[in-house]
Amino acid sequence: MNRLQLIVLILICHRASFAQIGGSQSLDFTNTAVNAGVFAIGGVDVSHRDLDNNHFWQNPASLDTGFNNFISYNYNANYADIQNHTLSYTKSKEKLGNFAFGISFWNYGEMQETDENGNEIGEFRASDLILNIGYGRRFDNFSYGLNLKIANSSIASFNSTALLFDLGGQFIHPKEDFVIGMVFRNIGMPLSKYTSDTEFVLPFDLRIGSSYKPKHMPLRFSATLHRLYRYDIVYDDPNLFTGFDENGEPIREEPGTLDKLTRPLIIGTELLITKGFNIQAGYNFMRRAELQIVERKALAGFSFGMLLKVKSVQFALARSVDHISGATTKLTLTSDLNFITKNRI
């Protein structure tokens, strides 16, 4: 495949995928969870505020003074040797508010480039990149935040770039461990496209969610709704049928109302064993419905993880089962630089 054929294929796939949510937007990698904590509870979250300074990637309103001078490294080993590296740093200024700086890089590796006859003529690379600057501030029981992002996708010599904003808010209950969050993701404009004829659709998303920990239970529950800019996000596969009628015509099972209502829902739970150790699990309804195999559903849509904190270092590991073919792993290492400086470790 030569470069021109590659771009044509991308455009064809882009238009053909409008029937379902996945692939219908440009730069959709900007909606991917970068840290293990969110990865473990389903991949989307807008209400968490504790234990992880990476939450600003999901909702900038989660930036808190408790993450002053924290640094974090996140690594995702994905399918086909695709790798994602993310670095996050958060800093608090008493009078100004809380700031965050992040960079996330996806490396798809080298691929063979061929001409129209299938002859190899070289190699090309593909990668994605996000630069993120976040700001958040809290007033009483409310917080708000803003992310300013530059996202770039590169395939061979073709590039697509956009300037994007996230606007988020949270309500923090004054007495209970209860948070409600909302975020408008990826509002912005394209700066460049792969080609002049490329159709560019912003990777916009509207998310609302909450998390709650009962007073006398070592559990925290979370529920998040995403893709709320569109009511019906069910992909109705015209080739999927359950049998045949008396005339030999295929019988199709139409998506039900309950399926349409639950498809945007992601639920998660955390078992808080100690202050520095917890176990997490999540369930993503859309991932389960779209990536399962009917004959063997297995654990598609489920995710699991754990978090361990020892002094200034925090370690988190998560596994997400996207398909019967296997799971992907995400690792997060976080450190409190104030503790290291103070104790000269």
ChimeraX attribute file (.defattr): number of C-alpha atoms within 10 A of each C-alpha:
attribute: neighborCount
match mode: 1-to-1
recipient: residues
	/A:1	18
	/A:2	19
	/A:3	17
	/A:4	11
	/A:5	13
	/A:6	15
	/A:7	18
	/A:8	12
	/A:9	12
	/A:10	13
	/A:11	16
	/A:12	11
	/A:13	13
	/A:14	18
	/A:15	13
	/A:16	12
	/A:17	13
	/A:18	13
	/A:19	14
	/A:20	15
	/A:21	15
	/A:22	13
	/A:23	17
	/A:24	19
	/A:25	18
	/A:26	21
	/A:27	23
	/A:28	16
	/A:29	17
	/A:30	22
	/A:31	16
	/A:32	13
	/A:33	21
	/A:34	28
	/A:35	31
	/A:36	29
	/A:37	31
	/A:38	27
	/A:39	28
	/A:40	31
	/A:41	29
	/A:42	30
	/A:43	25
	/A:44	27
	/A:45	31
	/A:46	32
	/A:47	29
	/A:48	26
	/A:49	21
	/A:50	13
	/A:51	17
	/A:52	26
	/A:53	27
	/A:54	35
	/A:55	25
	/A:56	31
	/A:57	28
	/A:58	27
	/A:59	32
	/A:60	31
	/A:61	34
	/A:62	30
	/A:63	34
	/A:64	24
	/A:65	18
	/A:66	17
	/A:67	24
	/A:68	20
	/A:69	18
	/A:70	22
	/A:71	23
	/A:72	22
	/A:73	20
	/A:74	21
	/A:75	21
	/A:76	25
	/A:77	15
	/A:78	16
	/A:79	13
	/A:80	8
	/A:81	11
	/A:82	13
	/A:83	16
	/A:84	20
	/A:85	19
	/A:86	21
	/A:87	21
	/A:88	24
	/A:89	22
	/A:90	25
	/A:91	20
	/A:92	21
	/A:93	10
	/A:94	8
	/A:95	7
	/A:96	10
	/A:97	16
	/A:98	25
	/A:99	26
	/A:100	26
	/A:101	20
	/A:102	21
	/A:103	18
	/A:104	20
	/A:105	20
	/A:106	19
	/A:107	15
	/A:108	18
	/A:109	13
	/A:110	12
	/A:111	13
	/A:112	13
	/A:113	18
	/A:114	17
	/A:115	14
	/A:116	11
	/A:117	8
	/A:118	10
	/A:119	12
	/A:120	13
	/A:121	11
	/A:122	11
	/A:123	12
	/A:124	14
	/A:125	15
	/A:126	17
	/A:127	19
	/A:128	21
	/A:129	22
	/A:130	22
	/A:131	18
	/A:132	20
	/A:133	21
	/A:134	24
	/A:135	25
	/A:136	26
	/A:137	23
	/A:138	20
	/A:139	8
	/A:140	9
	/A:141	11
	/A:142	17
	/A:143	20
	/A:144	22
	/A:145	24
	/A:146	24
	/A:147	27
	/A:148	20
	/A:149	22
	/A:150	20
	/A:151	25
	/A:152	23
	/A:153	21
	/A:154	15
	/A:155	17
	/A:156	16
	/A:157	10
	/A:158	15
	/A:159	16
	/A:160	20
	/A:161	21
	/A:162	24
	/A:163	19
	/A:164	22
	/A:165	21
	/A:166	25
	/A:167	21
	/A:168	26
	/A:169	25
	/A:170	27
	/A:171	20
	/A:172	20
	/A:173	14
	/A:174	11
	/A:175	6
	/A:176	11
	/A:177	13
	/A:178	19
	/A:179	22
	/A:180	21
	/A:181	25
	/A:182	25
	/A:183	26
	/A:184	19
	/A:185	24
	/A:186	25
	/A:187	17
	/A:188	17
	/A:189	14
	/A:190	17
	/A:191	12
	/A:192	16
	/A:193	18
	/A:194	19
	/A:195	12
	/A:196	7
	/A:197	8
	/A:198	16
	/A:199	13
	/A:200	18
	/A:201	13
	/A:202	19
	/A:203	20
	/A:204	22
	/A:205	17
	/A:206	18
	/A:207	22
	/A:208	23
	/A:209	23
	/A:210	22
	/A:211	22
	/A:212	19
	/A:213	18
	/A:214	12
	/A:215	10
	/A:216	6
	/A:217	9
	/A:218	13
	/A:219	17
	/A:220	18
	/A:221	19
	/A:222	24
	/A:223	23
	/A:224	24
	/A:225	20
	/A:226	21
	/A:227	17
	/A:228	16
	/A:229	12
	/A:230	11
	/A:231	11
	/A:232	16
	/A:233	20
	/A:234	20
	/A:235	16
	/A:236	14
	/A:237	14
	/A:238	9
	/A:239	7
	/A:240	12
	/A:241	13
	/A:242	9
	/A:243	11
	/A:244	11
	/A:245	9
	/A:246	6
	/A:247	6
	/A:248	8
	/A:249	10
	/A:250	14
	/A:251	12
	/A:252	15
	/A:253	13
	/A:254	12
	/A:255	12
	/A:256	9
	/A:257	9
	/A:258	8
	/A:259	16
	/A:260	16
	/A:261	13
	/A:262	15
	/A:263	22
	/A:264	22
	/A:265	21
	/A:266	24
	/A:267	23
	/A:268	25
	/A:269	22
	/A:270	23
	/A:271	16
	/A:272	17
	/A:273	11
	/A:274	10
	/A:275	9
	/A:276	14
	/A:277	16
	/A:278	18
	/A:279	20
	/A:280	25
	/A:281	24
	/A:282	26
	/A:283	25
	/A:284	25
	/A:285	19
	/A:286	22
	/A:287	20
	/A:288	20
	/A:289	17
	/A:290	19
	/A:291	15
	/A:292	19
	/A:293	13
	/A:294	8
	/A:295	6
	/A:296	9
	/A:297	14
	/A:298	15
	/A:299	17
	/A:300	25
	/A:301	24
	/A:302	24
	/A:303	26
	/A:304	24
	/A:305	24
	/A:306	19
	/A:307	23
	/A:308	18
	/A:309	18
	/A:310	10
	/A:311	11
	/A:312	14
	/A:313	16
	/A:314	19
	/A:315	19
	/A:316	23
	/A:317	24
	/A:318	26
	/A:319	22
	/A:320	27
	/A:321	23
	/A:322	20
	/A:323	20
	/A:324	15
	/A:325	9
	/A:326	13
	/A:327	18
	/A:328	16
	/A:329	20
	/A:330	25
	/A:331	21
	/A:332	23
	/A:333	21
	/A:334	23
	/A:335	23
	/A:336	19
	/A:337	18
	/A:338	13
	/A:339	15
	/A:340	13
	/A:341	9
	/A:342	8
	/A:343	8
	/A:344	8
	/A:345	8
